[in-house]
Amino acid sequence: MRPMHILIVVIVLIILFGANKLPNIAKNLGQSAKVLKKEMRELAEEDKPMPSANPRTPTEASQMPPMSSEPVDRPQGGAGGTQPLPPTSSEPVDTPPAQ
């Protein structure tokens, strides 16, 4: 932007708002920018992970057994399987006849 463009913008602002209101407008704009920066800083601090209330010491971590990377064997239905959950809707459920 050339200096001539800036001068034209300033003259238009003075005509639109008047010379008395321009300092107040600039002050309010500066305060708004300050509040925005403060809120952005607070949001960034909230996003940081909080230190745990009971952090493990290096000795505690070394005494824990290592975790296995092998998959856990789980039963595949049948005996020892879990019971099906009851229906959650209010619609009637088709149940097979008892044998």
C-alpha positions in Angstrom: 0.0 0.0 0.0 1.4 3.3 -1.0 1.6 6.3 1.4 -1.0 8.0 -0.7 -3.5 5.2 -0.1 -3.0 5.4 3.6 -3.6 9.1 3.5 -6.8 8.6 1.6 -8.0 6.0 4.1 -7.2 8.3 7.1 -9.1 11.2 5.4 -12.2 9.0 4.8 -12.1 7.8 8.4 -12.0 11.4 9.7 -14.9 12.3 7.5 -17.0 9.3 8.5 -16.3 9.3 12.3 -15.1 12.8 13.0 -11.8 13.7 14.6 -13.2 13.5 18.2 -14.2 9.9 17.9 -11.1 8.4 16.3 -9.0 8.3 19.5 -11.8 6.5 21.3 -12.2 4.0 18.4 -8.4 3.3 18.4 -8.4 2.9 22.2 -11.4 0.4 22.1 -9.7 -1.5 19.3 -6.5 -1.8 21.3 -8.4 -3.0 24.4 -10.2 -5.6 22.3 -6.9 -6.9 20.9 -5.5 -7.1 24.4 -8.4 -9.1 25.7 -8.3 -11.4 22.7 -4.6 -12.2 23.3 -5.3 -12.8 27.0 -8.1 -15.3 26.2 -5.9 -17.1 23.6 -3.1 -17.5 26.2 -5.6 -18.9 28.7 -7.0 -21.3 26.2 -3.5 -22.5 25.3 -2.7 -23.1 29.0 -5.9 -25.1 29.4 -4.9 -27.4 26.5 -1.6 -28.3 28.2 -1.6 -31.6 30.0 -1.9 -31.2 33.8 0.7 -33.0 35.9 -0.8 -36.1 37.6 -1.7 -35.8 41.2 0.4 -38.9 42.0 3.3 -39.0 39.5 5.3 -42.2 39.4 8.9 -42.0 40.5 11.5 -43.6 38.3 12.0 -46.4 40.9 8.2 -47.2 40.8 8.2 -47.4 37.0 11.2 -49.8 37.0 9.5 -52.1 39.5 6.4 -52.6 37.4 6.3 -55.7 35.2 6.7 -55.1 31.5 3.6 -55.0 29.4 3.1 -57.9 26.9 2.6 -57.0 23.3 0.9 -60.4 22.6 -2.9 -60.5 22.2 -5.0 -61.7 25.1 -6.9 -65.0 24.6 -10.6 -64.5 25.0 -13.4 -67.1 24.7 -15.3 -67.1 21.5 -18.9 -67.4 22.7 -20.5 -70.7 23.9 -19.5 -71.7 27.4 -18.0 -69.0 29.4 -19.3 -66.3 27.0 -21.1 -63.2 28.1 -24.8 -62.9 28.3 -26.6 -60.9 25.7 -27.8 -57.4 26.8 -31.5 -56.9 27.2 -33.3 -54.9 24.5 -33.3 -51.1 25.2 -36.3 -50.1 23.0 -39.9 -50.3 24.0 -40.8 -52.4 21.0 -41.8 -56.0 21.5 -39.0 -58.5 21.1 -39.5 -61.7 19.1 -38.2 -64.5 21.4 -37.9 -68.1 20.3 -40.2 -70.6 22.0 -38.7 -72.3 25.1 -37.7 -75.9 24.4 
